[in-house]
Amino acid sequence: MKKTYRIKKNSEYQLVFKNGKSTANRQFVIYILNKPAQPNFRIGLSVSKQIGNAVVRNKVKRLIRETFQSLIEDLPNHYDFVIIARKPTSSMNFHEVKSSIIHILKLAKILPRTYGHIKKHNKGNVVRKFNNRERT
């Protein structure tokens, strides 16, 4: 993920923590701040030492970044996201991390509730609905 999509400075993190809205599930806490003048969304990651050693923490961060990379077309551009990983994330794989982040983004009303749902047409073709667009 390009550096333009990342929050780096402590002051930027503090701004999101102070003014942002938080949503949580068992695996993650996410703070979301709307910034209308921003050209793209940005993410900041926080993975504490309670999660595990450096190898485990870096793996969790890679999985979260990869998840946001796969959602890049479906996320709105004018938000800052700060994601705090909780203890269960240390044993999760990519698909579990992705489904948990999609769940928390739905709770925060960033993604529509129907995002990723499967429906069948009369012909029996499976179609996934993403961001109100259907893809086969």
N, C-alpha and C positions, 0 to 999 in steps of 0.2 A: 504494500500500500504506500502511495506516495506521501512525502512529508507534508504536502499541503492538506492532507486529510488527518493530520495528527495535532493534538494539543500538546505543547511542549513546556510552556512557561508556568511556573507556580502561580503567578497572578491570574492566568487564564483558568487554571483549575479552581482557584478560590472564587472567581467570578461565577463559575458554573455551580459550585457548591452553595454559594450564598443566594443566588438569584434563580437557580434552576428548580425544576420540579423533579421529585424523586419517585421511583417506582421500584418494587423489589419482588423477587421470588426466592425460592430456596437457594438457588445457585448464584444469582447476581443481584446487585443494586445498580440502578442506572439513574444518573442525573441528566436531565435534558434542559437545555437553554435555547430558546428561539432567538436567532440573530438574523433578522431580515436582510441586512446589507451584505451578508456573507455569501460568496459565490458557490461554496460547496459545504457539505457537512464535515465535521471534524470529530475524531474520537480521542479520548484520553483513557489510559488504562491504569488501574491500581490493583496490584496483586501482592498481598502482604506475605511476610515470612511464615505466617501460620499455614499457608497453603502447602509449603514444602520447600525443598532446597532450590537453588538457582535454576537447575535444569527443569524442574517441574514448573516453576513460575514462568520461565521463558516459553515453555510448551503451551501453557494456558494462554499467555499473551498472543502467541502465534495463532492459536485456534480462534481466538476472539477477532483478531485482525482479518483472518481468512474468512470468517463468517461475514464481517462487514464488507469485505471485498466482493463476496458473492451476492450481497444485497444492495450493491452500489446503485443499481438502476431503479430500485424500488423505494429507496429512502429519499425523503425531501432534502433539498440542498441547504436550507438555512438553519441548521441545528448544530449545536455542540453536544456531544454525548460523553459523559464520563462513566465508565463501567468499573465497578468494584467487584472483584471475584470473591466468592465465599468458599468455604472449605470443600464442599462436594465437587467443585470443578476440577480438583487435582486428579480424579479418577475418570473423568469424562472423555469421550472421543469426540471427533469433529461433529458428527451428526447430532449427538446429544447437546453439545454446546450451541449449535445452530438452532435447534428446536427450542432450547431454553431462551435464547436471545430473541427469537421471533415471538415467543410467548410474552416476554416482558415488553417488547415493542408494541404488541397488540394491547397489552394492559395500559400502556402509556398513550394509546391512541395515535401512535406514529404510523403503524401499519393497520390496514382495515381488518376487521375481525374475520373476514372471509379469506384472508391471504393464505395461499397454499392449500386451500381445500380442494378435494378431488370430487368431481361430479362426472356422471356418465351421460353421454348423448344417447339418442334413440338407437343409433347404429352400434352402440357398445364401445365406442372409442373413449378412452380415458382422457380427460382434459383437466389440466390444473389451472386454477384461476389465480393469477398474480396481479396485484395492483389494478383490479378491475379489467384486466386484459386476459383473454384466454389464450393458452399456449398448449399445443399438443405434444 
